[in-house]
């Protein structure tokens, strides 16, 4: 699965920051971030806000290193995701800058994302050509909270309000999750249009 060792960044910004955002091309380059080796175990537990943020960053960074072409982030609203963290945005920038890469979001709505993640929205305004936000409008549906990297691996958050989750290591469960997310994507429509301010 290739989730054994990663090289990464040592410092992390706060989740949901609403402060000004640097040029997305420079995120992570001018803030004293230093490289170090990180251990990431595919079956490792996620049990806190910090460990979930670390796992999300690792999943994005590993996709870039392995040359995977698509990342799908799925969640009912993304309120608990670290989408405004500087290192997460830096990893997303490095990923989408590669040819033919795509980030797909699937949610039941984006109101929480708009309120909590203005930095991500500004980032998305720059990289919109590589980002596809989709809306699955059935409010009764139970959308999984998951980061899916092609068909290679997945990170699933089982209890978002307490950041409890794990890497999906069982192949059959991974295939089932891939199929579930593919169906949700097929039944969704484009959403979160870009405006001039990125908000």
Secondary structure, DSSP 8 states (H G I E B T S, - for coil): ---SEEEEES----TT--S----TTTTTTSS---EEEEE--TT-EE-SHHHHHHHHHHHHHHHHHHT--EEEEE-SS-TTS-TT-HHHHHHHHHHHTSTT-EEEEEES-SHHHHHH-HHHHHHHHHSGGGEEEEE---TTS---EEEEETTTEEEEEEEGGGTEEEEE--HHHHHHHHHHHHHHHHT-EE-----TT--
